[in-house]
């Protein structure tokens, strides 16, 4: 089957972990052929509900959603918009989300509880030139690594970058110990480096927040964040070169962890070759 690859021009912090694990999967998923395949195979609706949750968290910065009627009005507005997009994209099997999306009711209840009990953030000072507030786009000096941070707030010691997660934040490592998922930590560390390049100063804290309101701090050093940013730029350049050379499959890294949940593997030649050898 002939596949239509396009040259990636940007890489976001949220995409970096997936692209690092298998750059070819990242490239393949962006082809029109893969998007049609994923559209017919997708199930669960978790991504759609996650989009609604992030929209609610963004609104909660400027609107009091602790009142049940205000919460329900905002939720229904975002739900209607998201379901219209799903219908337009051909994902009719996911509508209505209230009946088709796994964990819909639990996620909504957790979010309502969180917004009813979360403390009010410290007001960000005006005139600082720093990107405070919800949904802040951060971009490196080259313009090729860019993404939207969920929320940048003023903490007691300075700017804090917050990323909201609707699913599990921790995983078990090789020693059976709970640790923050590396992809989530790298995502925030990349945002820290982008914040530095854009604003000229470093955030003081990086935080992952779940819907129970728990805040989990991600450690970082300035040098490690800058190195991670350089590695992201290099990875993007490698993918661009592979597509330009007409050999994107050279970026494939098939393996059990990368392939077992991959939705585009039916289109992946390297996966087929690898799977016949194991």
N, C-alpha and C positions, 0 to 999 in steps of 0.2 A: 504494500500500500504506500502510495506517495504521500508524504506529509509536508505541510506548509509551515516552515519555521520562520520566525521573525527575529530580528536582532534585538535583544533586550537593551534598553537605553538607561534603565534605572533598576536599582535593587533596594528594597526597603528593609528596615530592621526586622520586621515580622516575617519577611520572606527568607532572610539569610540562613536560618537553621535548616530549612528544607532544601535550599539551593546548595548548601555545603554538603549535606548528606548525599545528594545525588543531583549534580548540576543538570544532567540530561533530563531527569524527571521534571525539573523546573522549566526547562525549555520545551519539553514535550507537552506539558500541561497547558501551555499557551497557544498551541496550534489549534486552528479551527476544528480539526478532526477530533482532537482530544476533548474540546469543550462540548461538542455534540455528544460524545461518548459519556462524559461525566454527567451531562444533563439528563441522559436516559437512565443512568445507573444510580444517581444520587438518591439518598434516602435519609430520613431522620430529621432534617430541617434544623439541625443545631446551629449552622452558620447563620441562617435567617433569624432565628431567635436571638443569637448573639449580637446581630446588627441592631435589633430593637433595644436590647439591653444597653449597648453602648450609646444609642441615641437618647435613652432615658437618663443615663448618667451625665451626658453632656447637658441636657436641659436642666438637670437638678442643680447645676452650678449657679444658674441665674433664676430658677423658678422653684418655689417650695413645693416639692412633690411628696412631702410627708402626709399631706391631707389626702385621704382615700379618693375623693372625687377628682382632685387634680391629678393624682397618679393614674386613675383609670382613663381620664380624658386623654392624657398624653400617650398612654399605652395604646389606646385604640387608634389614635392618629398615626402612630408609627406602624402599628400592625396593618392597618389598611394600606399604607404606602408600600410596605414590604410584600404583602400578598399580591398587590398589583404588579410589582416587579417580577415576582415568581411566575405569575400567569403570563406576563409578557415574554419571559424567557423560556416558556414552555414547561416549567416545573409544576404543572397542574396537580400532580400527585401529592404535593406538599400543602395544598390549600384545601380546607382551612388549617392553619398552623395549630390552632387550639386542639385539634383532634389528630393531626398527622405528625407533629414534631415531638420527638422523644424528650421528656422532661420539661415540657412547656409549662404545666401548672406549677411544678416545684420551683422552676427558675423564676417565674413571675412572683410567687409568694416570697422567695428569698430576697428578691430585689425590693419588693414593697417593704419588707422588714428592715432591710439595710437602709433605705432612704428615710424611713421613719425614725431611725435611731442614729444616723451618722451625724457627727459633730459638724458645725459650720466651719468652713475653711477660713484661715486668716486672710482678710482682704489684701489683695496684691496692690502695692503702691503704683500709682500712675507715673508716667514720665521716665520710667527706668530703661525703656528700650528692650526689656527682657520679655520673652514670649510666654507670659502667664495666661492661664485659662484652659478651657477644654479644647480638644481637637486642634492642637498646635502643630503645624507642619515644620519639621526640622530638616535642613539640607546641608550637606557638606560643601566645601568650597568649590569642588569640581562639578557639583550639581548632579552627580550620578548616584549618590546614596542619599535617599530621601524617604521620609515616612511621617505619619501623623501620630504624635504622642497623645494618649488618651486625655491626660490632664497634667498641667504643670502648675504647681501651687507654691505659695510662699510658706515655708516652714519656719521654725524658730531660729534656725541657723542659716537660712537662705533657700534658694529654689530647690524644689523636690519634684522629680518626675514620677508620675503614678501611671501604672498600667493595670487595667481591670481584666480579670479572668473569670469566665463563667464556669470553667471546668477545673479539673484537678491541677494544682500548681506543683505538687511534689511527685517524685518517682523514687523507686528504690534503686540504689547504686549497687555495685558489685559486692559490697559488704553487707547488703540487705539493710542499709541505712537510708532514711528518707532524706532526699535532697531536692532543692529547687530544680526543675527541669532545665538542663543546660541551654536549650533554645530560648527559654524565657529570660534567663540571666543575660545571655548574649544580646537579646533584643534590647533590654534596658541599657546595657553597657554601650551599645551602638548609639542609642539615643543620647546618652551622656556625652559621647564624643561629638555628635552632631550639634548638641546644645553648645558645646565649647566652641566649635568652629563658627557657629552662627552668632552666638552672643558674646564670645570672648571671655567667658568665665565658666566654671564647672558647677553642676548641681551638687548639693550637699548630701542628698539621699536619693536612692532608687528604690521604688516600692511596688510590689505586686499586691493587689487587693482582691480578695474573693468576695462573693456575695453575702458571706456571713459578716463582712466588715473587718475581717482579719487582715492586718498589714504585715507583709513579709519583706524584710529588707534584703536587697541584693548588694553584696559587697563589690567594690570596684577600686581600681587604682587608675590614675590618669594615664600612665604609660600603657597599661594593658588595654584600656579603651581605645587609645590612638592606634595601637598595633592591630586591634580587631577591625578598626575602620580601614586601615591599609589592606588587611586581608580581604575585606569585603570588596574593596575597589579592584583588587587583583583577581578575585573570583569573577566579578562582572566582566573584566577585560578578557579573561580566559573564555568565558561563554560567548562573548562577542566575536572573538577570533575563530572559535570553532564553527559558529554559524556562517561567518564570512567565508571560511574555507570549504563550506559545504560538507562538514563532517561533525555535526553536533553529537553523533553517537559516541565520539571519542570521549565525551564527558560523562558517560554512563558509569555508575558504580553499583552494579547489582549486588544484592546481599539480602539476607533474611530480614533484617530490621528495616531496610529501605523499601523492600518490595512487598512485604506481606499485606500492607494496607494501601498499597498504591492503586489508585483508581484508573490510571492510564497504562497499566502494564499490558493490557491486551494489544496495545499499539507498539509495545517496546521490543524491538529486535534483540537488543542486548539481554533483556530479561529472558526471552525465549531461549537464547543460546546458553545462558547461565543455568537455567532451570533444567535443561536436558543433561547437564553435567553433574548434578548433585544427586 
